[in-house]
Amino acid sequence: MRSLLQKILSRQDQLSLQRNVLKQCTMDKIVTALLLNTREGFLTSEVNFSKQERSPDGMIINPQEIQRLKESIESLPGNSPPRDSTLVFKELVSLVSYTDVEPVVCAILTHLDRENLWCPSLFPLLIFELLLEALKNTQLAYHLVKQLINHLCKHNDSPVQNKIGIVQTLNHASNCNISNFNDIDLTLI
């Protein structure tokens, strides 16, 4: 899977990538497939970690737990779908520009909503950690935080646990690149 998607991405010049791959309907399919495979590795990895670092309700998450999960998925054998999906996801995200990050984030948010994955919030935190790691531009990270805030506003009627998961993800996303946020042009937000 990884080699096929990598070939597709590497053969696309930036203009045709924007025209073909980064459309919302295409991005929904690509990102959903990548997230499903990444989640498979996440579930396998999560079983191997103790839950003692979380509160009894699973809502408080230690940042080291996210890092260990990420390392666990990335250390899977080279031909495992979860590892390949994680690498392709990061490569895809690294190719997007300011205007193209929105379809990627919308596809992620739609998948997390549809699959009810906000609670516990460890998987969304992992995904947004990977997303932020792949973004090369701090302005894109700010756009991501803005999209998360807008998404939270749309969840007025959602269960409290889902809102908490979104807030934790928002908090994590805003803290990941906080050292780089001082030089941002806030007029774009």
Rosetta blueprint (number, residue, H / E / L):
1 M L
2 R H
3 S H
4 L H
5 L H
6 Q H
7 K H
8 I H
9 L H
10 S H
11 R H
12 Q L
13 D L
14 Q H
15 L H
16 S H
17 L H
18 Q H
19 R H
20 N H
21 V H
22 L L
23 K L
24 Q H
25 C H
26 T H
27 M H
28 D H
29 K H
30 I H
31 V H
32 T H
33 A H
34 L H
35 L H
36 L H
37 N H
38 T H
39 R H
40 E H
41 G H
42 F H
43 L H
44 T H
45 S H
46 E H
47 V H
48 N L
49 F L
50 S L
51 K L
52 Q L
53 E L
54 R L
55 S L
56 P L
57 D L
58 G L
59 M L
60 I L
61 I L
62 N L
63 P H
64 Q H
65 E H
66 I H
67 Q H
68 R H
69 L H
70 K H
71 E H
72 S H
73 I H
74 E H
75 S L
76 L L
77 P L
78 G L
79 N L
80 S L
81 P H
82 P H
83 R H
84 D H
85 S H
86 T H
87 L H
88 V H
89 F H
90 K H
91 E H
92 L H
93 V H
94 S H
95 L H
96 V L
97 S L
98 Y H
99 T H
100 D H
101 V H
102 E H
103 P H
104 V H
105 V H
106 C H
107 A H
108 I H
109 L H
110 T H
111 H H
112 L H
113 D H
114 R H
115 E L
116 N L
117 L L
118 W L
119 C L
120 P L
121 S L
122 L H
123 F H
124 P H
125 L H
126 L H
127 I H
128 F H
129 E H
130 L H
131 L H
132 L H
133 E H
134 A H
135 L L
136 K L
137 N L
138 T H
139 Q H
140 L H
141 A H
142 Y H
143 H H
144 L H
145 V H
146 K H
147 Q H
148 L H
149 I H
150 N H
151 H H
152 L H
153 C H
154 K L
155 H L
156 N L
157 D L
158 S L
159 P L
160 V H
161 Q H
162 N H
163 K H
164 I H
165 G H
166 I H
167 V H
168 Q H
169 T H
170 L H
171 N H
172 H H
173 A H
174 S H
175 N H
176 C H
177 N L
178 I H
179 S H
180 N H
181 F H
182 N H
183 D H
184 I L
185 D L
186 L H
187 T H
188 L H
189 I L
